């Protein structure tokens, strides 16, 4: 996903790797009570690994959910929020929010699109807390979170500050990734925090040590008519697992776990130090199962205008320590590409679950070409091109 922004580059000094480790260890001793040691998995982002093929049924139990067809419930986005009983997404009209149950049946829809005090003019993040009976609409451009009940009726609003992504942390708070709206031309050092669901106050600021004074991002700058243009790729810095949230900060060589007990612990170190690389290569932590951790290496190739941010998908086997490139085969749709990254859990799924989608038209074409099998083939046999999406619900083993 690419967008274009204007910005001006600036350069700052970099630190050598051995100084980085000393500095980061000292920071961790002060803020988390732990230091980097031999138990931290180190990943060389320049390494090459042999390919393996995995079968989806060995990684997850899969359920296909067809979002019911209804002229009043036309889905126009991926699932944005999930809870035990509900899935929320955007509808066909601007600002429209659709609620489905976990069987894919319509429950209700509402819209409070506008510039009024009880309204939003952009849906950046959408979260639901069934226990509190609340839906949270985060509008990054208005810098606010508007709260509605499960019927879509207004409750309250509060400022969101520099929040870019919000996730349910517990009954009373969000875990938030904070950065300025303009990711590239921004002076604010990104940080994570715990934000009150009641009034938006920052309860805890989580400082992830950076690799250097420089802030890194998935960005390529091009000179053109009218000035400098920057292409940026989607970066999802938070991944939920059974113990808490994994924090993927691009400017840090270390990937951390922030536990539900509010302890920050380093769990993975990427090498070489990003500050030592002329062209940065990033490592992103994705889905974790009982046996595997799925990782994504993201490079930057400014000369490849068709794919400026090429990705390599790796899997780490926790049982034997092997790292491989991977392909995952879904026996119901062998031609489908499956990547187990943070996009699958960005809708704030409960731990151990993920969700993605198939476009109905894609499935109809695959069915007509004889590329589908099993339950998915049966489901696609009754689809029309303009039907709502079919969701894939993963329960990871």
Secondary structure, DSSP 8 states (H G I E B T S, - for coil): -EEEE-----------HHHHHHHHHHHHHHHTS----TTSEEEETT----EEEEEHHHHEEEEEEE----TT----S---EE-SSEEEEE-SSTTEEEEEETTS-EEEEEE-BSSSTT-BS--SEEEEETTTTEEEEEETTTTEEEEEETTS-EEEEEE-TTEEEEEE-SSSEEEEEE--SSSSS--S--EEEEEETTT--EEEEE----SSSS---SEEEEEETTEEEEEEE----EEE-SSEEEE--TT-SEEEEEETT--EEEEEEEES-GGG-SS--EEEEEEE-SSEEEEEEE---TT-TT-SS-EEEEEEETTT--EEEEEEE-TT-TT-----SGGGGTT---TTEEEEEE-HHHHHHHHHTT---HHHHHHHTT--TTS--EEEEEEE-
